[in-house]
Amino acid sequence: MTPFQTIAMVDWSGGNDTGPKPRKDAIWACVIRAGACEAPIYLRNRARAEVWLGDLIETELAAGRRLMLGFDFPFGYPAGFARSITGTDDPLTLWEWFADHIEDAPDHNNRFDLAGQINRRFGGVGPFWGNGLKRDIVGLPRTKTGYQNPFPDRRAVEELAKGSFTCWQMSGAGAVGGQVMMGLPVLTRLRHRFAGQIAAWPFEALDKPVAFVEIWPSLTLGTSPADRIRDAWQVEHVARDLAGLPAEELTRRLTVEAPEEGWILGVDQNRSTIAPPPLRNDCFALPAGVSWTPVDDALALLRDRLRAVTSIEEIPVMDAMGRVLAEDCIALRSNPPQANTAVDGYGFSGGLPEGAHVLPLADGRAAAGAAFAGTVPAGHAIRILTGATLPEGVDTIALQEDVTVEPDRIALNGPLKQGANARQAGEDVAQGDIVLEASRVLSAADLALATAVGIARLRVRKPLKVAVLSTGDELTDPGEDAGRDGIYDANRPMLLATLRAFGFEAVDVGRVGDDRAALRQRLDAAAQEADAILTSGGASDGDEDHMSAVLRDAGAMQEWRIAIKPGRPLALGLWQDKPVFGLPGNPVAALVCTLIFARPALAQLAGAGWSDPQGFDMPAAFEKRKKPGRREYLRARVREGRVEVFASEGSGRISGLSWAEGLVELGDGACHIRPGDAVRYIPYVSFGL
């Protein structure tokens, strides 16, 4: 197959015009020509995107460059759908059908109505679901309640690509149904405009100058940087990844058989499951010439090199506490869904001027879950209870404590502002809003919010599994006889508890003596059970530092000598593609290095993104002279508004860890801290402990 000289990636949207300012949830594109990456392009609506795509194709054809154009929506539907609509299994005939039936303008389109029209062919309860409009559409259910699908819910490729989305969902978190409907007509028109020049993969042989290819960015990408618009970042990195593939590997990926449903580029047809690709062997490699690493540089390297390694699953909201959200969560309904009352009282229309007022009472009442069906006449009031939907003719509520009641009328004093004590529909959250962003660690309040806006299931990352291994002949498990020269293994219970506090699944793989064969076997077992491995002891380059030696022998070792106290040696590497963090054996250094380095790195691997601990400037209650060259962390706590530090800086004093409630961070340079000077105090709780 002739190589592609130009690679372009498009992140599509089924929504309306998104305005002149670049934003997320819009159309973004990125082009790489002959290995040179152009800046991502923001396209505010599909009309502009179609013009841009046509110009791009025309330019590449004129220049004689082969072009691969990737789009992030399905090119086909589950088996049987095309025949039911068009009378043939040919997916490109279905493309033509959508092009004939879709009406599209920058500020409106008919995708939801067309979904309802299709559903009515099959009894009005499927295959499409999710009405994102305020008005009801006959045949299109708002949710999956009562939904019935006459076709498979997913294509074959989506059964392999766990976490990918079904094309039947038209609105809400994870909906791609609208993107398919609004994307296929554009691709169809481009195929007509450039007749004989475009091949749609995998339905046609790739023997044309231009190839349209289906791509799912989340198949390979983790969390986007905080300072980038995710869609813009995704198209750039997918384009870079494709452009960087050897020609034979790209050819292999494009060799699939999916004549009706289509396929996602990169999903192996022979795989039964899918997981994020492993980290590269050089992910921990230091830049050339670097041997002594400042703390900030070490953190930046970890942040830039690591990405999420956990797979994605869909679970009920009730089970999602503490899990990492895998994608943006979009409100399926507004909160409140209808205007309602914030208090118990009496409702009427309009405000009241100052003075005494008497209003006749309408028959009936409005309560939460039992709305008043009629209309409240002008000048009348009605009994209304907290949470009740405002009846027609009511926009203002008087507190019951401010009202005198008789059987057929009420009396109250003004003034009362129109709209008083009433909540407006959507004043908290509007339907279609992003209520929770991907990478968020879900709290109890988040679950309440998701439930309130109609979401029953969330796509989350599976918990990161971290194995903990202690090394050294001198170690003894609690309860055993340590003898005169042995010591109890304090690191393992400390690190296991720390990982659980971080929200990870801690896997205890025990301890191993100074035996390299046994250490290799234990690492093999840990790699089978966990996504990452945390070890303590043997991380330096001494005679008995077996952990670093074993990693080095395997060709997967990077020793970072970090300018930090306590700590300094940090062995980093991969074992069977699983990242290994080799901590110092000293408990104080082990915990400090875990908090400063392992905590944010593991969060990145878990899909939660990188986060820096919150510190506070507070007056010191101590004096300290520090030499330049290393960043120092002192065990500390706050008493009477001032920061105390542990009496000894000895890194073997485990009692100082228990005594402390946080750390004082002293910068890389020299300093002389006197009582009353401001120092940066980081409480343990800022690390998640």
C-alpha positions in Angstrom: 0.0 0.0 0.0 1.3 3.4 -1.0 2.2 5.4 2.2 0.2 8.4 3.3 2.1 11.7 3.1 -0.6 13.6 5.0 -2.5 12.5 8.1 -5.5 14.5 9.4 -7.7 13.9 12.4 -11.2 15.4 13.0 -13.1 15.4 16.3 -16.7 15.7 15.1 -19.8 17.2 16.8 -23.5 16.6 16.3 -24.5 19.9 17.9 -25.2 23.4 16.8 -22.8 26.3 16.0 -20.4 26.7 19.0 -19.5 30.4 18.4 -16.4 32.2 17.5 -14.4 31.4 20.6 -12.5 28.1 20.5 -14.1 25.7 23.1 -14.5 22.1 23.9 -17.3 19.9 22.6 -16.8 21.4 19.2 -15.3 20.4 15.9 -11.4 20.3 15.9 -9.0 19.2 13.3 -5.2 18.7 13.0 -3.1 18.1 10.0 0.4 16.5 9.7 2.2 16.9 6.3 5.4 15.1 5.7 5.9 14.7 9.5 5.3 18.5 10.2 2.4 19.0 12.6 0.2 22.1 12.1 -1.7 23.8 15.0 -5.1 22.3 15.7 -7.9 24.1 13.9 -11.2 25.1 15.5 -14.3 24.7 13.3 -17.4 26.2 14.8 -20.0 24.3 12.8 -20.3 21.5 10.3 -20.8 23.9 7.3 -17.4 25.4 8.0 -15.9 22.0 8.6 -17.2 20.7 5.3 -15.6 23.7 3.5 -12.4 23.1 5.3 -12.4 19.4 4.5 -13.1 20.0 0.9 -10.2 22.6 0.7 -7.9 20.1 2.4 -8.7 17.3 0.0 -8.4 19.6 -3.0 -5.0 20.8 -1.8 -3.6 17.3 -1.2 -4.9 16.0 -4.5 -3.3 18.9 -6.4 0.0 18.3 -4.6 -0.1 14.6 -5.3 0.0 13.6 -1.6 -2.0 10.7 -0.3 -4.3 11.8 2.5 -5.7 9.8 5.4 -8.6 11.5 7.1 -9.7 10.1 10.5 -13.1 10.8 12.1 -14.2 10.0 15.7 -17.6 8.6 14.9 -18.8 5.2 13.7 -19.0 4.6 10.0 -21.6 1.9 10.3 -24.4 0.4 12.4 -24.8 -3.0 14.0 -25.7 -5.8 11.5 -29.2 -5.7 10.0 -29.9 -2.0 10.4 -28.7 -0.9 6.9 -30.9 -3.6 5.3 -34.0 -2.6 7.4 -33.7 1.0 6.2 -32.4 0.7 2.6 -33.0 -2.9 1.6 -29.3 -3.7 1.3 -26.5 -4.5 3.7 -24.2 -1.9 1.9 -23.3 0.7 4.5 -22.5 3.3 1.9 -26.1 3.1 0.7 -27.1 3.9 4.3 -24.7 6.9 4.1 -26.7 8.1 1.0 -30.0 7.6 2.9 -28.9 9.8 5.8 -27.6 12.4 3.3 -31.1 12.5 1.8 -33.0 12.7 5.1 -30.8 14.9 7.3 -31.6 18.6 7.5 -28.6 20.6 8.8 -28.0 24.3 9.5 -25.6 25.9 11.9 -28.3 26.7 14.5 -30.6 23.7 14.1 -30.9 20.2 12.7 -33.4 17.4 12.6 -31.3 14.5 14.0 -33.7 13.8 17.0 -36.8 14.0 14.8 -35.2 11.6 12.3 -34.3 9.2 15.1 -38.0 9.3 16.3 -39.1 8.7 12.7 -36.9 5.7 12.3 -38.0 4.3 15.7 -41.6 4.5 14.6 -40.9 2.0 11.9 -40.1 -0.5 14.7 -42.9 0.3 17.2 -41.6 3.6 18.6 -39.4 2.2 21.4 -36.0 1.7 19.7 -33.3 1.4 18.4 -32.5 5.0 19.1 -32.9 6.6 22.5 -32.1 9.9 24.2 -34.1 13.0 23.3 -31.9 16.0 23.9 -34.6 18.6 23.1 -37.1 20.2 25.5 -40.0 19.1 23.4 -41.2 15.5 23.3 -40.7 13.5 20.1 -43.0 10.7 19.3 -41.1 7.4 19.2 -37.9 8.7 20.7 -37.6 7.8 24.4 -35.8 10.3 26.6 -34.1 7.5 28.6 -33.6 3.7 28.3 -36.7 3.1 30.4 -39.0 0.9 28.3 -36.5 1.0 25.5 -36.4 -2.0 23.1 -33.7 -2.5 20.4 -34.6 -4.8 17.5 -30.8 -4.8 16.6 -27.6 -5.6 18.5 -26.7 -2.8 21.0 -23.1 -2.8 19.8 -21.1 -3.5 16.7 -18.5 -6.3 16.9 -15.7 -3.8 17.2 -17.3 -2.2 20.2 -17.5 -5.5 22.0 -13.7 -5.6 21.7 -13.1 -1.9 22.3 -14.4 -1.7 25.9 -15.4 1.8 26.8 -16.5 2.7 23.2 -19.9 4.1 22.6 -23.1 2.8 21.0 -24.4 4.6 18.0 -28.0 4.3 19.3 -27.7 6.8 22.1 -28.6 10.3 20.8 -28.0 12.5 23.9 -26.3 12.5 27.3 -22.9 11.4 28.4 -21.2 9.2 25.8 -23.7 9.9 23.1 -22.3 9.5 19.5 -25.6 8.8 17.8 -26.0 12.4 16.7 -22.4 12.6 15.5 -23.0 9.6 13.2 -26.2 11.1 11.7 -24.6 14.5 11.2 -21.3 13.2 10.0 -22.2 10.6 7.4 -24.0 13.1 5.1 -20.9 15.3 5.1 -18.7 12.4 4.1 -21.2 11.4 1.5 -21.2 14.9 -0.1 -17.4 14.9 -0.1 -17.4 11.5 -1.8 -19.7 12.9 -4.5 -17.6 16.0 -5.0 -14.4 14.0 -5.3 -15.9 11.0 -7.1 -13.4 8.2 -7.6 -10.8 9.8 -5.4 -12.0 8.7 -1.9 -12.1 5.3 -0.3 -14.2 4.7 2.8 -12.4 2.2 5.1 -13.0 -0.7 5.6 -15.8 -0.9 3.1 -13.6 -0.1 0.0 -10.1 -1.0 -1.0 -7.6 1.7 -0.1 -6.4 2.3 -3.7 -7.6 5.9 -3.9 -5.6 9.1 -3.1 -7.8 9.8 0.0 -9.0 7.5 2.7 -11.7 8.1 5.2 -11.0 6.1 8.4 -12.9 5.7 11.7 -10.8 6.4 14.8 -11.6 6.5 18.5 -9.1 8.8 20.3 -9.8 7.3 23.8 -8.4 4.0 22.5 -4.9 5.2 23.0 -5.0 8.5 24.8 -5.2 9.3 28.5 -5.9 12.5 30.3 -5.3 15.8 28.5 -3.1 18.5 30.0 -5.0 20.9 32.2 -4.0 23.9 30.0 -5.3 22.3 26.7 -8.7 22.0 25.3 -9.2 18.2 25.3 -10.6 18.0 21.8 -7.7 20.0 20.3 -5.1 18.0 22.2 -6.7 14.7 21.1 -6.7 15.4 17.4 -3.1 16.6 17.5 -1.9 13.5 19.4 -3.9 11.0 17.4 -2.5 12.5 14.2 1.0 12.4 15.6 0.6 8.8 16.6 -0.6 7.7 13.2 2.0 9.7 11.4 4.7 8.1 13.5 3.6 4.5 12.7 5.9 2.5 10.4 4.2 1.8 7.1 4.0 -1.9 7.7 2.3 -1.4 11.1 -0.3 1.0 9.6 -0.9 -1.5 6.8 -1.4 -4.3 9.4 -3.9 -2.1 11.3 -5.8 -1.3 8.2 -6.2 -5.0 7.3 -9.6 -6.0 8.7 -12.8 -7.6 7.5 -15.9 -5.6 8.5 -17.9 -5.1 5.3 -21.2 -4.0 6.9 -20.5 -2.6 10.4 -17.2 -0.8 9.9 -14.2 -0.9 12.3 -12.2 1.3 14.6 -8.6 1.7 13.5 -6.2 0.2 16.0 -8.6 -2.5 17.4 -7.1 -5.9 16.7 -9.8 -8.2 15.2 -8.1 -11.2 16.9 -8.3 -9.7 20.4 -11.1 -10.6 22.8 -10.5 -7.6 25.1 -8.9 -4.2 24.9 -6.6 -2.4 27.3 -4.6 0.8 27.1 -1.3 0.3 25.3 1.7 -0.3 27.7 4.1 2.4 28.6 7.2 2.7 26.5 10.5 1.3 27.8 12.0 4.8 27.8 9.3 6.5 29.8 11.6 6.9 32.8 14.7 7.8 30.8 16.4 11.0 31.9 17.5 13.6 29.3 21.0 13.2 28.0 23.6 14.5 30.4 21.3 14.6 33.4 22.3 12.6 36.5 21.3 14.8 39.4 17.7 15.7 39.2 16.0 18.7 40.9 12.6 17.8 42.5 10.6 20.0 40.1 12.3 18.5 37.0 11.7 15.0 38.3 8.0 15.8 38.8 7.7 17.3 35.3 9.3 14.3 33.7 6.8 12.0 35.5 3.9 14.2 34.6 4.9 14.3 30.9 5.8 10.6 30.4 3.0 8.8 32.2 -0.6 8.4 31.2 -3.6 6.4 32.2 -3.2 2.6 32.0 -6.5 1.6 33.5 -9.4 0.3 31.4 -12.9 1.6 31.3 -16.2 0.2 32.4 -19.8 1.3 32.9 -21.3 1.0 36.3 -24.4 2.2 38.2 -24.1 5.6 39.8 -24.7 4.0 43.2 -21.4 2.1 42.9 -19.2 4.9 41.6 -18.0 6.5 44.9 -14.2 7.2 44.7 -13.9 6.0 41.0 -12.2 8.1 38.3 -14.7 9.4 35.7 -13.6 8.3 32.3 -15.4 10.9 30.2 -17.4 14.1 30.6 -20.8 13.6 32.3 -23.6 15.5 30.5 -26.9 16.4 32.1 -29.8 14.4 30.6 -32.3 16.8 32.2 -32.2 20.1 33.9 -32.1 20.6 37.7 -34.6 21.6 38.7 -36.4 20.0 35.8 -39.4 22.4 36.3 -39.8 25.6 38.1 -40.7 24.8 41.7 -41.1 26.3 45.2 -38.3 26.5 47.7 -40.7 26.8 50.7 -44.1 25.8 52.1 -46.6 28.6 51.6 -49.0 30.0 49.1 -48.4 30.7 45.4 -49.8 33.3 43.1 -48.7 35.4 40.1 -46.8 38.6 40.3 -45.3 40.5 43.2 -47.1 42.5 45.8 -46.7 46.2 46.5 -46.3 47.4 50.1 -49.5 47.2 52.2 -52.1 44.6 53.2 -53.4 42.2 50.6 -56.2 39.6 50.6 -56.3 36.9 47.9 -59.0 34.3 47.3 -57.8 30.7 47.5 -58.1 28.4 44.5 -59.3 24.8 45.2 -56.6 22.1 45.6 -53.0 22.3 46.3 -49.5 21.5 44.8 -47.0 19.2 46.4 -43.8 17.6 45.4 -44.6 14.6 43.2 -48.3 15.7 43.1 -48.5 18.6 40.8 -51.6 20.8 40.5 -53.0 20.0 37.1 -55.1 23.2 36.5 -54.4 26.9 36.2 -54.5 29.3 39.1 -56.7 32.2 38.1 -55.1 35.7 38.2 -55.5 37.4 41.6 -55.9 34.0 43.3 -53.5 32.0 45.5 -53.0 28.2 46.0 -51.6 26.1 48.8 -48.1 24.9 47.7 -45.5 22.7 49.5 -41.7 22.7 49.2 -40.5 21.1 46.0 -43.8 21.3 44.2 -43.8 22.2 40.5 -45.2 25.7 40.1 -48.7 25.5 38.6 -49.7 27.5 35.6 -50.4 31.0 36.9 -47.9 30.9 39.8 -44.5 32.4 39.9 -44.2 33.8 43.4 -44.5 32.1 46.8 -45.4 33.7 50.2 -44.0 31.9 53.2 -46.8 30.2 55.2 -45.4 32.0 58.4 -46.2 35.3 56.7 -49.8 34.4 55.8 -53.1 34.5 57.7 -55.4 31.7 56.4 -59.1 31.3 56.3 -60.9 28.5 54.4 -61.4 30.5 51.2 -58.8 33.3 51.4 -55.4 34.4 52.7 -54.2 37.7 54.0 -50.6 39.0 54.0 -48.5 42.1 53.9 -46.4 43.4 51.0 -44.0 44.1 49.6 -43.1 40.8 48.0 -40.9 40.6 44.9 -42.1 38.7 41.9 -40.4 35.3 41.8 -39.8 35.3 45.5 -39.1 31.8 47.0 -39.3 30.1 43.6 -36.7 28.1 41.9 -36.4 28.4 38.1 -36.1 25.4 35.8 -32.4 24.7 35.1 -31.2 27.4 37.5 -28.7 24.9 38.9 -27.9 22.8 35.8 -29.3 23.0 32.3 -29.9 20.0 30.2 -26.8 19.3 28.0 -24.4 21.0 30.5 -21.2 19.2 31.4 -21.8 18.6 35.1 -18.7 16.5 35.8 -15.5 16.4 33.8 -13.4 13.4 32.9 -10.6 12.5 35.3 -12.6 13.6 38.3 -12.4 11.3 41.4 -16.1 11.0 42.2 -17.4 12.1 45.6 -20.7 11.5 47.3 -21.8 15.0 46.2 -20.9 14.1 42.6 -23.1 11.1 42.7 -26.0 13.2 44.0 -25.5 15.7 41.1 -25.3 13.0 38.4 -28.5 11.3 39.8 -30.3 14.7 39.9 -29.7 15.3 36.2 -31.0 11.9 35.2 -27.9 9.8 34.9 -28.1 6.2 36.1 -24.8 4.8 34.9 -21.3 6.3 34.6 -18.3 5.3 32.5 -15.4 5.1 35.0 -11.9 3.7 35.1 -11.3 0.5 36.9 -9.3 1.1 40.1 -5.6 1.2 39.8 -4.0 -1.9 41.3 -0.7 -1.2 43.0 1.4 -4.1 44.3 3.7 -3.4 47.4 6.9 -5.4 47.9 9.5 -5.1 50.6 13.1 -6.3 50.1 15.9 -7.2 52.4 17.3 -10.1 54.5 17.0 -8.0 57.6 13.2 -7.7 57.5 10.8 -9.7 59.6 7.0 -9.8 59.5 5.1 -8.5 62.6 4.6 -11.3 65.1 7.7 -13.2 64.1 10.9 -13.3 66.0 13.2 -10.6 64.7 16.2 -11.8 66.6 19.0 -9.5 67.7 19.9 -8.1 64.3 16.6 -8.2 62.4 14.0 -5.4 62.0 10.3 -5.5 61.5 9.0 -4.6 58.1 7.4 -1.2 58.9 7.3 -0.1 55.2 4.8 -2.6 53.9 1.8 -1.8 56.2 2.6 1.9 55.9 2.6 1.8 52.1 -0.4 -0.5 51.8 -2.4 1.8 54.0 -1.2 4.9 52.1 -2.2 3.5 48.8 -5.7 2.6 50.1 -6.0 6.2 51.4 -5.2 7.4 47.9 -8.1 5.4 46.6 -6.1 2.6 44.8 -6.5 -1.1 45.2 -3.4 -2.1 47.2 -2.0 -5.6 46.6 0.3 -7.1 49.2 2.9 -9.3 47.5 4.9 -9.7 50.7 8.6 -9.4 51.2 11.6 -11.1 49.6 15.2 -11.5 50.9 18.4 -10.5 49.1 18.0 -13.2 46.5 17.8 -11.9 42.9 16.1 -15.0 41.5 13.4 -14.9 44.2 13.1 -11.1 43.6 12.5 -11.7 39.8 9.9 -14.3 40.6 8.1 -12.0 43.0 8.2 -9.1 40.5 6.7 -11.5 37.9 3.9 -12.3 40.2 3.3 -8.7 41.1 3.1 -7.7 37.4 0.4 -10.3 36.8 -1.7 -9.0 39.7 -1.2 -5.2 39.5 -1.0 -2.2 37.2 2.0 -0.7 39.0 4.5 -1.9 41.6 5.8 -0.1 44.6 8.9 -1.5 46.3 11.1 -0.4 49.2 14.7 -1.1 49.7 17.6 -1.9 47.4 17.0 1.2 45.2 20.5 2.6 45.2 23.7 1.1 43.8 25.3 -0.7 46.7 26.3 -4.3 47.0 23.0 -5.3 48.5 20.8 -3.1 46.4 19.3 -5.9 44.5 16.1 -4.2 43.3 18.0 -1.7 41.1 20.4 -4.5 40.0 17.5 -6.7 38.9 15.8 -3.8 37.0 19.2 -2.9 35.4 19.8 -6.5 34.3 16.4 -6.5 32.6 17.3 -3.4 30.7 14.4 -1.5 32.2 16.1 0.5 34.9 16.5 4.2 35.4 18.1 5.5 38.6 17.1 9.0 39.4 19.3 10.6 41.9 17.0 13.3 43.1 18.1 16.4 45.0 15.8 15.7 47.9 16.2 15.1 51.6 15.2 12.6 52.9 15.4 10.3 49.9 17.7 10.8 46.9 17.8 7.4 45.1 14.6 6.5 43.3 14.8 3.4 41.1 12.3 3.6 38.2 11.6 1.0 35.5 9.3 -1.3 33.8 8.7 -5.0 34.6 6.6 -6.8 32.1 5.4 -3.4 30.9 4.3 -2.5 34.5 5.9 0.7 36.0 8.0 0.0 39.1 8.7 2.7 41.7 11.8 1.6 43.7 11.6 3.5 47.0 14.4 3.9 49.5 14.3 1.3 52.4 14.3 3.9 55.1 10.7 4.4 56.2 10.9 8.2 56.5 12.4 8.5 53.0 10.0 5.9 51.7 6.9 7.8 52.8 8.3 11.2 51.7 9.1 9.8 48.2 5.7 8.2 48.0 3.9 11.4 48.9 6.0 13.7 46.6 6.6 11.4 43.6 4.5 8.2 43.7 1.2 9.8 44.7 0.8 12.1 41.6 2.4 9.6 39.3 0.0 6.8 40.3 -2.9 9.2 40.0 -1.8 9.9 36.4 -1.7 6.1 35.8 -5.2 5.8 37.3 -6.6 8.3 34.9 -7.2 11.0 37.5 -4.6 13.4 36.1 -1.8 15.1 37.8 -2.4 17.2 41.0 -0.1 19.1 43.2 -0.6 19.1 47.0 -2.2 22.2 48.5 0.3 24.0 50.8 -0.1 26.9 53.2 2.3 29.6 54.2 2.4 29.7 58.0 4.8 31.2 60.6 7.5 28.8 61.8 7.9 27.9 65.5 11.5 26.7 64.9 15.0 27.8 63.6 16.7 26.0 60.8 19.8 26.6 58.7 19.8 24.9 55.3 22.5 24.4 52.8 21.9 24.8 49.0 21.5 22.0 46.6 18.7 19.8 47.9 15.0 20.3 48.6 14.2 19.3 52.2 11.0 17.9 53.7 10.7 18.2 57.5 8.1 16.3 59.6 5.8 18.9 61.0 2.6 19.8 62.6 0.6 23.0 63.5 0.1 24.1 67.1 -1.4 27.5 68.1 -1.1 28.8 64.5 2.6 28.0 64.2 4.5 25.2 62.5 6.5 22.9 64.7 9.0 20.4 63.3 10.2 17.1 64.8 13.1 17.4 67.1 15.4 15.1 65.0 15.9 15.1 61.3 17.2 11.5 61.4 15.6 9.5 58.6 15.4 6.4 60.8 13.1 8.1 63.4 9.8 6.5 62.4 8.2 8.1 65.5 8.5 11.4 63.7 6.2 10.2 61.0 3.5 9.4 63.6 4.1 12.6 65.5 3.8 14.7 62.4 0.6 15.8 60.7 2.3 17.1 57.5 5.5 18.2 56.0 7.4 21.5 55.8 8.9 22.0 52.4 12.2 24.0 52.2 13.3 25.1 48.7 16.4 24.0 46.8 18.4 27.0 47.8 20.1 28.0 51.1 18.0 29.5 53.8 17.9 30.5 57.4 14.5 30.0 59.0 13.9 31.9 62.2 10.8 31.7 64.4 8.0 33.7 62.9 9.3 33.4 59.3 6.8 32.0 56.8 7.3 28.4 55.7 5.3 26.2 53.3 3.4 23.6 55.3 1.7 20.7 53.5 -0.7 18.8 55.7 -1.0 15.1 55.1 -4.6 15.6 54.1 -3.4 17.5 51.0 -1.8 14.3 49.9 -5.0 12.3 50.5 -4.0 10.9 53.9 
